[in-house]
Amino acid sequence: MKTIISLLIALQMLVGAAAVAAPVAPLPLTHNPLSRSEVEVPAYDAEKGIVWTQTQTQNFSDVDPGVWVKQAFDAIDAFIRINPGTLELSRAFETRASLIDVVAEMAKNLLEDVSNLHGPREQLHRIMQLRLNNAFDQASPAQLELPVPPTALTQSFEYLAPEGTVQLSELRNALHYTYIASYGAQVTAADRLEVSYTTATAAPDSQAQRTSFTARDDLFARLAQFMVLYPQIKAEFNGPHAPVAYHAFNELIAPLPAAWRTWTADAAPTYEAWNTVAVTSEQTLRIDSDPLSSAQLPLPAFRVVRNAYLSPKQATRPEFIFISAEAKFAQPLQPTIILDSTIELAKPGAAKAPTKIAMSKLFNSLLGNTNPAQFSFQLTVNAHLRTGSGVEIVLPVTICTIPGDELNPNAIGDAIDQTVAQLAGPNPSGSLQMSLNVLAPGAQASPRVQLTKIMLPL
């Protein structure tokens, strides 16, 4: 028997040479994390073994049962290496052989348009004889564990106001800022990180949802029992109660092949690639953004797509494609863009024109095709007048808030001219200096844009 054990260990040392990548892999047990409550787990007694009549219930959340399977496979191979005696070793080998049969029979091609399964399945059967987890390792570069959604999301912005005077034709572009979203992602060679540039009002629906386990079958429960009890059983392998522990180990693994045969996996996701934008190696997304865009505010979503791009020529079979849950921000970032450069509505010395023309040009340049009804506007106008002696006096002309659906630049300009005429007469000398805040809807909304130096010669 020791000769058999030594031979098995020697064969496992050759696994690197034997496990050549094959086009088949075990079918995934799930495409989404599983949750289940009140799983019955029996007690373990070092002298009596597993006490099936004494159970307690445990809850499990967001579990990848494929990870549990790999840990159980490693434990089975490790158990055989310790030579637990002829009877228990024979039982372990029997369960191990049944598991190999189940995995090989239920394996499928990783790639579509590959019809030959007989040879690859035989190869899968052979390499699992050497080491059970070769079934998963030989699928490289495919990864058969569920991907982890991106984490540690943060968002910020950068804005640099242009220097000098801003012409009306450049006003809208001068307000553009860089939206920055940073994240963390655990990715492998089989993964593609996808980013969807969406908005606060049109976020994509998640392709991957957490799945709540129902009474589908008992493989989940059998694996859960193994994960809870195995550490207690393993601790007794080298102690006075080792024979009891050996027997208990075989009790735990014996039901796995039959439970696996009756397992029904959830449906494979329907994968449609997102329209992605550039992502830097520092895991940072940078988007040129317009604070007054009718598309609202940037609200990107991140996800990891696994195994969809294994081959440049052949598509991956849908059963082996995993899509992580989306990671996105609960609320969009709402920066206030402050443009403190001078905006000239007319050149100094130019022929005097009605103020309504200048105001129409200002709002047309600022809004373009954007519907003003989604904003409100706070306008402050002061007249800086020069007296005959050269002294400058400042007179307030207006401070008003204008709902976007009532915006009328011509009426605003006429009202300013009338007030200035009342304050300074028909031919004043000086300039109008204005500031304009553009606010999004909401009583507590902060300004989207602040223009602090708007100049119009009188």
C-alpha positions as CSV (number, residue, x, y, z in Angstrom):
1,M,0.0,0.0,0.0
2,K,2.8,2.4,0.8
3,T,4.2,1.7,-2.7
4,I,0.9,2.8,-4.1
5,I,0.9,6.0,-2.0
6,S,4.5,6.8,-3.1
7,L,3.6,6.3,-6.7
8,L,0.6,8.6,-6.4
9,I,2.8,11.3,-4.8
10,A,5.4,10.9,-7.5
11,L,2.8,11.2,-10.2
12,Q,1.5,14.4,-8.6
13,M,5.0,15.9,-8.9
14,L,4.7,15.4,-12.6
15,V,1.4,17.2,-12.9
16,G,3.0,20.3,-14.5
17,A,4.1,18.3,-17.4
18,A,0.9,16.2,-17.7
19,A,-1.7,19.0,-17.3
20,V,-1.6,20.3,-20.8
21,A,-4.3,22.8,-21.6
22,A,-7.3,21.0,-23.0
23,P,-10.5,22.5,-24.6
24,V,-12.8,21.0,-21.9
25,A,-13.5,22.0,-18.3
26,P,-15.9,21.1,-15.6
27,L,-19.2,22.9,-15.9
28,P,-19.5,25.7,-13.4
29,L,-21.8,25.0,-10.5
30,T,-23.1,28.5,-10.6
31,H,-22.6,31.8,-12.4
32,N,-23.6,34.0,-9.4
33,P,-22.8,33.9,-5.7
34,L,-25.2,31.7,-3.8
35,S,-26.8,32.4,-0.4
36,R,-28.7,30.0,1.8
37,S,-30.0,30.2,5.3
38,E,-30.6,27.5,7.9
39,V,-28.2,24.9,6.5
40,E,-28.1,21.9,8.9
41,V,-24.6,21.1,10.1
42,P,-24.1,18.1,12.4
43,A,-21.9,18.1,15.5
44,Y,-18.5,16.5,15.6
45,D,-17.2,14.6,18.6
46,A,-13.6,13.5,18.7
47,E,-14.5,10.1,20.2
48,K,-17.8,9.4,18.4
49,G,-17.2,11.1,15.1
50,I,-20.0,12.9,13.2
51,V,-23.2,13.0,15.3
52,W,-25.8,13.4,12.7
53,T,-28.6,13.5,15.3
54,Q,-27.2,16.7,16.7
55,T,-27.3,19.6,14.3
56,Q,-27.2,23.3,14.3
57,T,-28.3,25.7,11.5
58,Q,-25.9,28.1,9.8
59,N,-26.4,30.8,7.2
60,F,-24.2,31.3,4.2
61,S,-24.0,34.4,2.0
62,D,-22.5,35.1,-1.4
63,V,-20.7,31.8,-1.7
64,D,-18.9,30.5,-4.7
65,P,-19.3,26.7,-4.4
66,G,-16.6,26.2,-6.9
67,V,-14.1,27.5,-4.4
68,W,-15.5,25.0,-1.8
69,V,-15.1,22.2,-4.4
70,K,-11.4,23.0,-5.0
71,Q,-10.7,23.1,-1.2
72,A,-12.5,19.7,-0.9
73,F,-10.5,18.3,-3.8
74,D,-7.2,19.3,-2.2
75,A,-8.3,17.8,1.1
76,I,-9.1,14.5,-0.5
77,D,-5.7,14.3,-2.2
78,A,-4.0,15.2,1.1
79,F,-6.0,12.6,3.0
80,I,-4.9,9.8,0.6
81,R,-1.2,10.9,1.1
82,I,-1.4,10.3,4.9
83,N,-2.2,6.6,4.4
84,P,-5.1,6.3,6.8
85,G,-5.2,2.5,6.6
86,T,-6.4,0.0,4.0
87,L,-10.2,0.3,4.7
88,E,-10.4,4.1,4.8
89,L,-8.0,4.5,2.0
90,S,-10.1,2.2,-0.2
91,R,-13.2,4.2,0.7
92,A,-11.5,7.5,-0.2
93,F,-10.2,6.1,-3.5
94,E,-13.8,4.9,-4.3
95,T,-15.3,8.4,-3.7
96,R,-12.4,10.0,-5.5
97,A,-13.0,7.8,-8.6
98,S,-16.7,8.6,-8.6
99,L,-15.9,12.3,-8.4
100,I,-13.6,12.0,-11.4
101,D,-16.3,10.2,-13.4
102,V,-18.8,12.9,-12.6
103,V,-16.6,15.8,-13.5
104,A,-15.4,14.2,-16.7
105,E,-18.9,13.2,-17.8
106,M,-20.3,16.6,-17.2
107,A,-17.4,18.6,-18.7
108,K,-17.9,20.6,-21.8
109,N,-15.8,22.4,-24.4
110,L,-14.6,25.8,-23.3
111,L,-15.0,27.2,-26.8
112,E,-17.9,26.9,-29.2
113,D,-17.6,25.1,-32.6
114,V,-15.5,22.4,-31.0
115,S,-17.3,19.1,-31.3
116,N,-14.7,16.5,-30.3
117,L,-15.3,15.7,-26.6
118,H,-14.2,12.1,-26.4
119,G,-10.4,12.6,-26.4
120,P,-10.4,15.7,-24.2
121,R,-12.7,14.1,-21.7
122,E,-10.3,11.1,-21.5
123,Q,-7.4,13.5,-21.0
124,L,-9.4,15.3,-18.2
125,H,-10.1,11.9,-16.6
126,R,-6.3,11.0,-16.7
127,I,-5.0,14.2,-15.2
128,M,-7.6,14.1,-12.4
129,Q,-6.2,10.7,-11.5
130,L,-2.9,12.6,-10.7
131,R,-4.6,15.4,-8.9
132,L,-8.2,16.3,-8.6
133,N,-7.8,20.0,-9.1
134,N,-6.0,19.5,-12.4
135,A,-9.6,19.6,-13.7
136,F,-9.6,23.3,-13.0
137,D,-5.9,24.1,-13.5
138,Q,-5.8,22.6,-17.0
139,A,-8.4,25.0,-18.2
140,S,-5.9,27.8,-18.1
141,P,-6.1,30.6,-19.1
142,A,-9.8,30.2,-18.3
143,Q,-10.7,30.8,-14.7
144,L,-13.6,28.8,-13.3
145,E,-14.1,30.8,-10.1
146,L,-16.5,33.7,-9.9
147,P,-14.9,37.1,-10.5
148,V,-14.9,39.6,-7.7
149,P,-16.7,42.9,-8.5
150,P,-14.5,46.0,-8.5
151,T,-14.2,47.7,-5.1
152,A,-13.0,50.8,-3.4
153,L,-14.7,53.2,-5.7
154,T,-13.9,56.9,-5.4
155,Q,-14.9,59.9,-7.6
156,S,-13.4,63.3,-7.9
157,F,-12.9,66.0,-10.6
158,E,-10.2,68.3,-11.9
159,Y,-10.9,71.7,-13.4
160,L,-8.5,74.3,-14.6
161,A,-10.0,77.7,-15.6
162,P,-8.5,79.2,-18.7
163,E,-6.2,82.2,-18.2
164,G,-7.1,85.6,-19.6
165,T,-10.3,86.7,-21.3
166,V,-12.8,84.0,-22.5
167,Q,-14.5,84.7,-25.7
168,L,-18.2,83.8,-26.0
169,S,-17.4,81.3,-28.8
170,E,-15.2,79.5,-26.3
171,L,-17.4,79.7,-23.2
172,R,-19.0,76.3,-23.2
173,N,-15.7,74.5,-23.8
174,A,-14.1,76.6,-21.1
175,L,-16.4,74.9,-18.6
176,H,-15.4,71.4,-19.4
177,Y,-13.8,69.4,-16.5
178,T,-12.3,66.0,-16.1
179,Y,-14.4,63.5,-14.1
180,I,-12.2,60.9,-12.3
181,A,-13.4,57.6,-11.0
182,S,-10.9,55.3,-9.3
183,Y,-11.5,51.6,-8.3
184,G,-9.8,48.4,-7.3
185,A,-10.2,45.2,-9.3
186,Q,-8.7,41.7,-8.9
187,V,-8.3,40.6,-12.5
188,T,-6.6,37.6,-14.2
189,A,-5.5,37.0,-17.7
190,A,-9.0,35.6,-18.4
191,D,-10.7,38.8,-17.3
192,R,-11.8,41.9,-19.1
193,L,-12.7,45.0,-17.0
194,E,-15.6,46.8,-18.6
195,V,-16.7,50.3,-17.8
196,S,-20.0,51.7,-19.0
197,Y,-20.1,55.5,-19.3
198,T,-23.7,56.1,-18.3
199,T,-25.5,58.9,-16.5
200,A,-27.3,59.6,-13.4
201,T,-30.7,59.0,-15.1
202,A,-29.9,56.0,-17.3
203,A,-27.7,53.5,-15.4
204,P,-27.5,50.0,-17.0
205,D,-29.2,47.1,-15.3
206,S,-26.9,44.6,-13.6
207,Q,-26.2,41.4,-15.5
208,A,-25.2,39.5,-12.4
209,Q,-27.3,39.3,-9.4
210,R,-26.9,37.5,-6.1
211,T,-28.8,34.3,-6.2
212,S,-30.7,33.1,-3.2
213,F,-30.5,29.3,-2.8
214,T,-33.7,27.4,-2.7
215,A,-34.3,23.7,-2.2
216,R,-32.7,22.8,-5.5
217,D,-30.6,19.9,-4.3
218,D,-28.2,19.2,-1.4
219,L,-24.7,19.7,-3.0
220,F,-24.5,23.1,-1.4
221,A,-25.4,21.6,2.0
222,R,-22.9,18.8,1.6
223,L,-20.1,21.2,0.7
224,A,-21.1,23.5,3.5
225,Q,-21.0,20.7,6.0
226,F,-17.6,19.7,4.7
227,M,-16.2,23.3,5.0
228,V,-17.5,23.5,8.7
229,L,-16.4,20.1,9.9
230,Y,-13.2,19.4,8.0
231,P,-11.0,21.6,10.1
232,Q,-12.2,19.8,13.3
233,I,-11.7,16.4,11.7
234,K,-8.3,17.3,10.3
235,A,-7.1,18.4,13.7
236,E,-7.5,14.8,15.0
237,F,-5.6,13.1,12.1
238,N,-2.4,12.9,14.2
239,G,-4.0,12.3,17.6
240,P,-5.3,9.3,19.6
241,H,-8.7,9.5,17.8
242,A,-7.3,9.4,14.3
243,P,-9.2,6.3,13.2
244,V,-12.5,8.0,14.2
245,A,-11.4,11.1,12.2
246,Y,-10.5,9.0,9.2
247,H,-13.9,7.4,9.2
248,A,-15.6,10.8,9.6
249,F,-13.7,12.3,6.7
250,N,-15.0,9.5,4.4
251,E,-18.5,10.1,5.7
252,L,-18.3,13.8,4.7
253,I,-17.0,13.2,1.1
254,A,-19.0,10.0,0.2
255,P,-22.2,11.9,-0.7
256,L,-20.5,14.4,-2.9
257,P,-20.6,12.5,-6.3
258,A,-24.3,11.7,-6.1
259,A,-25.1,15.2,-5.0
260,W,-23.1,16.6,-7.9
261,R,-24.9,14.5,-10.4
262,T,-28.3,16.0,-9.3
263,W,-27.0,19.6,-9.2
264,T,-28.7,22.0,-11.6
265,A,-26.7,25.1,-12.3
266,D,-28.3,28.5,-12.8
267,A,-28.7,29.8,-16.4
268,A,-25.6,31.1,-18.1
269,P,-25.7,34.9,-18.4
270,T,-26.5,36.6,-21.8
271,Y,-23.3,38.5,-22.4
272,E,-23.3,41.7,-24.4
273,A,-20.2,43.8,-24.3
274,W,-20.5,47.3,-22.9
275,N,-19.3,50.3,-24.9
276,T,-16.2,50.8,-22.9
277,V,-14.0,53.9,-22.4
278,A,-10.3,54.1,-21.8
279,V,-9.1,52.9,-18.4
280,T,-5.5,53.7,-17.2
281,S,-3.1,51.1,-15.7
282,E,-3.6,52.9,-12.4
283,Q,-7.3,51.7,-12.4
284,T,-8.6,55.2,-13.0
285,L,-11.2,56.3,-15.4
286,R,-11.0,59.9,-16.7
287,I,-13.9,61.4,-18.7
288,D,-14.1,64.8,-20.3
289,S,-17.4,66.2,-18.9
290,D,-19.7,69.1,-19.5
291,P,-21.4,70.4,-16.3
292,L,-24.4,71.6,-18.4
293,S,-24.7,68.6,-20.6
294,S,-28.3,67.4,-21.2
295,A,-27.0,63.9,-20.5
296,Q,-26.9,64.9,-16.8
297,L,-23.9,63.8,-14.6
298,P,-21.4,61.0,-15.2
299,L,-22.3,57.8,-13.3
300,P,-20.0,55.0,-14.5
301,A,-20.5,51.3,-13.7
302,F,-17.7,48.8,-13.5
303,R,-17.8,45.0,-13.9
304,V,-15.4,42.1,-14.5
305,V,-16.2,39.8,-17.4
306,R,-14.4,36.4,-17.1
307,N,-13.5,34.0,-19.9
308,A,-15.4,35.8,-22.7
309,Y,-12.2,36.4,-24.7
310,L,-10.1,33.3,-24.4
311,S,-9.6,32.9,-28.1
312,P,-9.3,35.6,-30.8
313,K,-11.0,33.2,-33.3
314,Q,-13.6,31.3,-31.4
315,A,-16.3,32.4,-29.0
316,T,-16.3,31.0,-25.4
317,R,-19.2,28.7,-24.6
318,P,-21.8,30.7,-22.6
319,E,-21.6,28.3,-19.7
320,F,-18.1,29.4,-18.9
321,I,-18.6,33.1,-19.1
322,F,-18.9,34.9,-15.7
323,I,-20.1,38.5,-15.2
324,S,-19.5,40.0,-11.9
325,A,-22.0,42.2,-10.2
326,E,-21.8,45.9,-11.2
327,A,-20.0,48.3,-9.0
328,K,-21.2,51.9,-9.2
329,F,-21.7,55.0,-7.2
330,A,-25.0,55.5,-5.3
331,Q,-25.0,59.2,-6.3
332,P,-23.3,61.1,-9.1
333,L,-20.6,63.6,-8.3
334,Q,-22.0,67.2,-8.6
335,P,-19.0,69.5,-8.9
336,T,-19.4,73.3,-9.0
337,I,-17.3,74.7,-11.9
338,I,-16.2,78.2,-11.1
339,L,-15.0,80.2,-14.1
340,D,-13.3,83.4,-12.8
341,S,-11.8,84.5,-16.1
342,T,-13.2,87.6,-17.7
343,I,-16.0,87.0,-20.2
344,E,-16.5,90.0,-22.6
345,L,-19.9,90.4,-24.0
346,A,-18.7,93.2,-26.3
347,K,-15.3,94.8,-27.1
348,P,-14.5,98.1,-25.3
349,G,-15.1,101.0,-27.7
350,A,-17.5,99.0,-29.9
351,A,-20.7,100.7,-30.9
352,K,-23.4,100.6,-28.2
353,A,-26.1,98.0,-28.8
354,P,-29.1,97.1,-26.7
355,T,-28.2,94.9,-23.7
356,K,-30.7,92.3,-24.8
357,I,-28.5,91.4,-27.8
358,A,-25.5,90.8,-25.4
359,M,-27.7,88.7,-23.0
360,S,-29.0,86.6,-25.9
361,K,-25.4,85.9,-27.0
362,L,-24.4,85.0,-23.5
363,F,-27.1,82.5,-22.9
364,N,-26.9,81.1,-26.4
365,S,-23.1,80.5,-26.0
366,L,-23.6,79.1,-22.5
367,L,-26.5,76.7,-23.2
368,G,-26.2,75.9,-26.9
369,N,-28.8,73.2,-27.5
370,T,-29.2,72.4,-23.8
371,N,-32.8,72.8,-22.5
372,P,-32.7,75.7,-20.0
373,A,-35.8,74.3,-18.2
374,Q,-33.6,71.8,-16.3
375,F,-31.8,74.7,-14.5
376,S,-32.5,77.9,-12.7
377,F,-30.3,81.0,-13.0
378,Q,-29.1,83.5,-10.4
379,L,-28.1,86.8,-12.0
380,T,-26.3,89.7,-10.3
381,V,-25.7,93.0,-12.2
382,N,-23.8,96.0,-11.0
383,A,-23.3,99.2,-12.9
384,H,-19.7,100.6,-12.6
385,L,-20.2,104.3,-13.6
386,R,-17.6,107.0,-14.2
387,T,-18.5,110.5,-13.2
388,G,-17.2,113.6,-15.1
389,S,-14.4,113.9,-12.5
390,G,-13.3,110.4,-13.2
391,V,-14.6,108.9,-10.0
392,E,-16.1,105.4,-10.3
393,I,-19.3,104.6,-8.5
394,V,-21.0,101.2,-8.2
395,L,-24.7,100.9,-8.4
396,P,-26.6,97.7,-8.0
397,V,-28.9,97.1,-11.0
398,T,-30.5,93.7,-10.2
399,I,-30.2,90.5,-8.3
400,C,-32.7,87.9,-9.5
401,T,-33.4,84.2,-9.8
402,I,-35.0,83.1,-13.0
403,P,-36.6,79.6,-13.4
404,G,-35.2,77.9,-16.5
405,D,-38.6,77.5,-18.2
406,E,-39.1,81.3,-17.9
407,L,-35.7,82.3,-19.2
408,N,-36.0,85.3,-21.7
409,P,-32.7,86.9,-22.4
410,N,-34.3,89.8,-24.4
411,A,-36.6,90.7,-21.4
412,I,-33.6,90.5,-19.1
413,G,-31.6,92.9,-21.3
414,D,-34.5,95.4,-21.6
415,A,-35.0,95.4,-17.8
416,I,-31.3,96.1,-17.3
417,D,-31.3,99.0,-19.8
418,Q,-34.3,100.5,-18.1
419,T,-32.8,100.3,-14.6
420,V,-29.5,101.8,-15.8
421,A,-31.3,104.7,-17.5
422,Q,-33.1,105.4,-14.3
423,L,-29.9,105.3,-12.3
424,A,-27.5,107.1,-14.6
425,G,-29.4,108.8,-17.4
426,P,-29.5,108.1,-21.1
427,N,-25.8,108.0,-21.9
428,P,-23.9,106.5,-19.0
429,S,-20.1,105.9,-19.1
430,G,-18.7,102.8,-17.6
431,S,-19.6,99.1,-17.7
432,L,-21.9,96.5,-16.4
433,Q,-20.3,93.8,-14.4
434,M,-22.3,90.6,-13.8
435,S,-22.1,87.2,-12.2
436,L,-24.2,84.2,-13.1
437,N,-24.9,81.0,-11.3
438,V,-26.5,78.0,-13.0
439,L,-28.3,75.8,-10.6
440,A,-29.7,72.3,-11.0
441,P,-33.2,71.6,-9.8
442,G,-33.8,71.2,-6.1
443,A,-34.1,73.5,-3.2
444,Q,-30.6,72.6,-1.8
445,A,-28.8,72.3,-5.1
446,S,-25.4,73.8,-5.3
447,P,-24.5,75.7,-8.5
448,R,-23.4,73.6,-11.5
449,V,-21.6,76.7,-12.9
450,Q,-20.5,80.0,-11.6
451,L,-19.4,82.8,-13.9
452,T,-17.9,85.5,-11.7
453,K,-16.7,88.2,-14.2
454,I,-19.1,89.0,-17.1
455,M,-18.3,92.4,-18.6
456,L,-20.4,94.6,-20.9
457,P,-19.2,98.2,-21.7
458,L,-21.9,100.9,-21.5
